[in-house]
Amino acid sequence: MPRAPLWRAIVALAAVAASLFLALTQSPRLGLDLRGGTQIVLETKDSPTVKADEAATRRAVEVLRQRVDALGVSEPSLAQAGAKRIVVELPGVRDPREAAEVIGRTAQLTVHPVTGATDEPGRAKPAADGSRTLPDPDRPGGRLQLGPTALTGDGVKDADAVLDQQTLNGWYVTLDFRSKATADWARVTGDAACAPQDAPQRRVAIVLDGKVISAPGVNADVRCGSGITGGSTQITGGFDEGEARDLAALVKGGALPVPVDVVEQRTVGPTLGAAAIDASIQAALIGLALTGLFIIVVYRLLGALATVALALYGLMSYAALLAVGATLTLPGLAGFVLAIGMAVDANVLVFERAREEYLGPRAQLPDREPRASGTPRSMAKALHTGFTKAWSAVVDSNVTTLLAAGLLFFFATGPVKGFGVTLSIGVLVSMVASFVVTRALADVAVRRRSVRARPRLTGLATTGRVRTLLARRNPRLVRHRGRWLGASALLVAVAVAGIVVRGLDLGVEFTGGRLVEYSTSKQLDADTAREAVADAGFPRAVVQESGEDDITVRTGDLGDGEQRRIQEALAGPGGEVTVERDERIGPSIGAELRQKALVALGIAVAAQLIYLSVRFRWTFATAAVAAMVHDVLLVVGLFAWLGKTVDSVFLAAVLTVIGYSVNDTVVVFDRVREARRRDPRADLADTANKAVLRTLPRTVNTGMGALFVLAALAVLGGDSLADFSLALIAGVVLGMVSTVSVAVPAAVLLERRSPAPRRPARPSEGPRPRSPLEARRRERGTGAVV
């Protein structure tokens, strides 16, 4: 043990130095919800000739990448998501309409011979060979009869928009063909050249997405049968600059191998993202300061050292995000802030254990068991024992949180996935910060002569107010397990009633539709805005106030033209209106997200049950999962009664509640397991009651640390994080209570119905002899602690 502080100090210094280097030399990758821009999710569809599989989607990504590059967007991002989804991120693009039209169009360019002209409607849908009848762009009301497809856009090698500076006839598009397409172009133009000069058969139709964009006639100098050679041609049609450049970008990118549909679209203004960053930073600083002040008051010098380690933890977590190249989203930023509050948990566990080891009988409350022989009284040894004994509880509790965070990463979409990433990184780094950084600082401190001479300065020589209160009251909490379970069942019934009677206000992510947040230059209340939106033709739209000068409008499937009509309607009473946030979710993806949410919750329950069954017994695992389900139902019921929106961010909060609820229960069960190994013949109710009372100081202190941060997020985070913080605050409080009211009573009942095989006590850990008074109390069932 004497050498341990040295290597821990070296590791701690190396970790801090590396983190500082990364923080100073790299910038974080901000998601679109923080820096502003548009995200479009495309889904590939089967065409008559090509199946939309993973390979076709991969080819479509390459085509779209060329189109996006041609748009000139700064730092665009395209990625394939699954077999049929493509995620396109366009930073800085506030109006997604034009971008979506350009990148999402199928742009299946085809060239056809013109077989005749007619004024009859004809067949617009192409036949198997591509022949069809389409409107003539040069003759209003007229139609062109087109023959089979002569060549496709795959044969186009390059395209460019050119201004006709010689004849000043505007812009046109030049096409350069590949080798095989050059021969096809020569053949179709050579056949057209054989027709009379004014006949429609002398024209060649260029069709883009079922529309004739140009049908030029072959010049008189082209010989019949030879056609236009040289591998290039021009498309004219009275284009302006924008139309010519867009067409060139589409053609140059090539034809998409399969059609695509826009199934999801999100737009966030840069001011909204900047405000969220500022609010989250303020919440992190305030929450960290309050948490640090709290643990300094409780644990004195060790609390001060833990606060330093907590600040370094924030630095290391930030550096870890930079190192893995994670994209920081708004929920991810909230997860980063929340992880700071939860990181204090490991330190609190260690310090409470170290207190018990240092104080001996004064800390073993309400148990009066004398210290075993050889138990150290020095602060250094007590601290070492505290870190050693707290390790299993820290690992188990963090694994349960990591399970929930991992599910968010695999099942969530969009910004919420970033929450799972940052929470996972935060949990892992917190273990390093506690067991390396905090331990290195604490080892150095408690070995100093000036500190050893003042043991109360460290915080280990004081019992703490919570522990002192428990010693004075010595409550028998587990003895009233029937009342606890009855009260919990009543609360669950109220929550379920809210879900059934009030229903859940599902967000657009789960129902499909469109949610637009408008910022107005004039103060606008919800009633006035609702009337303006109804007058615009949308009486069923859900209109709510958001912040001081923002209005959110939620509707079903809404086109861009209809969205602009609502914006114009709000401009009357609201003055200048700008779009701060725009989310459009297709009905298919909404149903898919609902299914994924249910699957994620189901897997979360199953994963926690399996892990806890391995680490404990199935009886304890079932009790812990019952408490977890209890907490989730109460949080969901609370949102139902309050009419709060249940969206993907709420799903992130619920999965975090699952991890936190099990986290607190695991700490108590870890104490129960340790006590039963020491004395397997002891009454389980007494053992569980003692475990609850011993861990209650840790529960209160850890919960306060998380609540400080969440309260700061709720106050400063704005509407985007207010409901998220509310769900987590409710989850933290319920997680602390449900351990006593559900998990422990249920475990005792299940163990009594299906007791574990008794093992003989270890000789070194055998139970102490009981006094006659204690034996009589046990016989009367007074719940005396052993």
ABEGO torsion letter per residue (X at the ends): XAAAAAAAAAAAAAAAAAAAAAAAABBBBBBAAAAEEBBBBBBBBBBAABBBBAAAAAAAAAAAAAAAAAAGBBGBBBBBBEAABBBBBBBGBABAAAAAAAAABAGBBBBBBBAEBBABAEBABBBAAGBBBBBBAABBGBBBBBBBBABBAAABABBBBBBBAAAGAEBBBBBBBBAAAAAAAAAAAAAAAABBAABAAABBBBBBGGBBABBBBBBAABBBGAEBBGGBBBBBGGBBAAAAAAAAAAAAAEBBABBBBBABBBBBBAAAAAAAAAAAAAAAAAAAAAAAAAAAAAAEAAAAAAAAAAAAAAAAAAAAAAAAGBBBBAAAAAAAAAAAAAAAAAAAAAAAAAAAAAAEAAABOABABBBBBGBBABAAAAAAAAAAAAAAAAAAAAAAAAAAAAAAAAABBEAAAAAAAAAAAAAAAAAAAAAAAAAAAAAAAAABAAAAABAAAAGAABAEAAAAAAAAAGBBAAAAAAAAAAAAAAAAAAAAAAAAAAEBBBBAAAAEEBBBBBBBABBBBAAAAAAAAAAAGBAABBBBBBEAABBBBBBBBBBAAAAAAAAAAAAAAAEBBBBABBBBBBAAAAAAAAAAAAAAAAAAAAAAAAAAAAABBAAAAAAAAAAAAAAAAAAAAAAAAAGBBBBAAAAAAAAAAAAAAAAAAAAAAAAAAAAAAABAABBAAAAAAAAAAAAAAAAAAAAAAAAAAAAAAAAAAEAAAAAAAAAAAAAAAAAAAAAAAAAAAAAAAAAAABBBBBBBBBAAABBBBBBAAAAAAAAAGAGBBX
